Amino acid sequence: MEVKGATLLYTLAGLMITFAGFSTLLLILRQAAGAKVSLLDRYLARTVMTYVFVLTAGALLPALFALYDIPEKWIWRGSDVLFGLSMLSLQVTYPHRRRRAVGDGPPPPIFAVFVVLGSAVTLAMLGYILAGLPYSRAVYITALTIDFFTVIFGFVTALDVIMLQPVDVVEPPVPR
């Protein structure tokens, strides 16, 4: 049994994994240019990977549940709870985790989009689907897509900050 919207979910999963690889390559390019890897670089790479893998799992959960012939209403509710609670916990704890890892909180644009907007969308999705309202699959896929774009926004904004950091070039050893 294939769930309606599965093609879009598979496409999102592919885009998400591609983005994860691309974002990591961009951070490696900075290092290849001679910059030392900073705490922020490491934290950003780990955060992007974590978020993208949770998003990808969220994109694949409905199809996985469908393999067990679970009724469609429960496919979306189960996916909603597993993905929604995981994503929401990442979103609301982001400022604390960043402060602990890097020493300062997120810049206001990242806080507004990545934390506030992302959390609001995820929480709205949880409430909507658990209330049993119509168009659960559309709400789920829409929230998943918006959450993905908040991660992209957060990465691009953080990349600007990282690129403005001074480059402490690592000198190669002098042969003797």
N, C-alpha and C positions, 0 to 999 in steps of 0.2 A: 504494500500500500504506500503510495507516494503522496506526501502532503502537498496541498496547494501552496505554491510559493517556494517550493524546494529549489527550483532553478535559480531564483534570485538569491536564496540563501547560499547555494554552492558558489555562485558568482562572488558574493560578498566574502565568503571564506577564502577564496582564491586571491581576491584583492587584499584582504587583511594580511595574509601570509607574505604576499609580494611586498606590501608596505613595510612589514617587519624587517625583511631582508634589505630593502632599500634604505631604511632609516639607519640600520647598523652600518651599511657601507658608507653612508655620509659621515658617520662618526669616525670610521676607520680612515677616511680620506684626510681628516684633520690631523690625525696622528701621523699619517704617511707624509704630511707636509712638514713634519718636524715638531709638532706640538706635543707636550706631555699630556697624558690622559688625566683629566681632573676628576675630583669627586663628582662634580656635576655631570661630566661626560658618562661616567660609570652609572650613576643613578638614573640618568635619562635613558640609557640603553636598557637597563634592567626594567625600568618602569614601562617603556614602550613594549618590550617583549611580553611582560606580564599582562598588560591590558590587551594586547593584540591576541594573545592566546586565549584569554577569557572570552573575548569577542568571537573568535573563531569557534570555540566550543559552543557558544551561544548560537552561532549560525548552523552548527551541525546537529545540535540536540534534537530539534523536531524530526529530522529524517531518521535519526537513531531510534527515537521513541516509536516512530511509525513502523519500524521493522518488527516490533513486538505486537502489532495490531492493536495498539492502544487507541481508544476513541479520540477523534480529533480534538474535542473539547479538552481532554486531559493532556494531550500532547502539548498544547499551548500553555496550559496551566503549569504543568511540570517543568517545561522549558523556562517559563516565566520565573518561577520560584528559583530554580537552580542558577540560571544566568543572572536574573535580576538581583538576587541577594549577594551573589559573588561580585558583580560589577558595582553595586551600590556601596559595598564595604570598601572596595578599592577607591571609589570616588570620594567618599566622605573622610577617609583616613589619609588621603594624599597630602594635605598640608602638614600633618603631624609627621608622616614618614619622611617627607622631604626635609623638614626642619631637623629631624634627627640625623639624617644621612649627610646633608650638605651644610647645615648650620643656619639656613634662613628659609623663610616660607616662599611660596610661589609669587611671582609678580601678579599684580591685579588682573591683567587680561587673562592669564592662565587660570587664576582662581575663579574668575567670572564664568569662563566658558567650560573649562575642563572639570571644575569642581561643581559650581552652582548649576549651570545649565545641564551638564551631564547627569548630576544627581536628580535634578527635577524631572528630566525625561525618564530616567530609569524608575524613579518612584511612581510617576504617573502611569507608566506601563504596568508596573506591579499592581497598582490599585485597579486599573481598568480591567486587566485580564482576570484578576482574582474575583472581581465583581461579576464576572460572567457576561459582560456586555458584548454586543455583536462586533464583528470585525477584529477578533482577537489576533488572528494571524497578521493582519495589516498593521495593527498597533505594535505587535512584537517586532516585526521586520523594520518598521519605521524607527522604533526606539533603538534597535541594534544599529541601524544606519546612522542615526544622529550621534549615538555614542562613538561610533567609529570616526566620524568627522570631528568630534571634539578631541579625540586622541590625535588626529592629524593636525588640528589647530594647535594643540599643546606642543606637539613635536616641532612644528615649524616655528612657533614663537620661541621655544627653548633653544632651537638651533640658532636663531638670531643672537640670543644671549651668549651662547657658547662661542660663536664665531667672533664676538666682540671681546672675548677674553684675551689677555696678552698671551702671545705665543712664547713660551719658554722653550727655546730650541735645545734639544738634547745634542750635545756635541759628540760626534763620533770619536772613538779612541784614535789617537795618533799612533801610526805604526812606528816602531823603533828599529 
